Amino acid sequence: MRRGRIVAVGPADTILGLGLLGIEGTTVRTPREAALAFDQALAAPGVAMVLLSQAWSEALRERVERASLDEGGPLVVEIPDPHGEARGIPLTERVEHVLGVRLER
């Protein structure tokens, strides 16, 4: 199991809330800022997981897909936005896919 830091990229509310839990992050407001922050998070030493808000993960879909295929890079987890609707693949299914195992529920 890889150990390392968790970093987040998303809107101010998301970063503030995760910051209260001790997770560092970058607040982004534009697609360009989101792309830059995401790329920096992926390349930063010691990062094991990047939390990316759902709105930005949709805007950066190609980057997210490439990062998900990189077995040596951090795990990318898309998280719901504070005022958005949770949709997409549930977290347990994503973890099962990454680990290649089925988790008992």
JOHU-V565047 format. One record per helix or strand of 3 or more residues. SS is the DSSP state (H for helix, E for strand). FROM is the first residue (numbers start at 1). TO is the last residue. If there is no record, write none. Layout:
ss=SS from=FROM to=TO
ss=SS from=FROM to=TO
This chain:
ss=E from=5 to=10
ss=H from=12 to=20
ss=E from=24 to=27
ss=H from=31 to=43
ss=E from=47 to=53
ss=H from=54 to=59
ss=H from=61 to=69
ss=E from=75 to=79
ss=H from=91 to=99
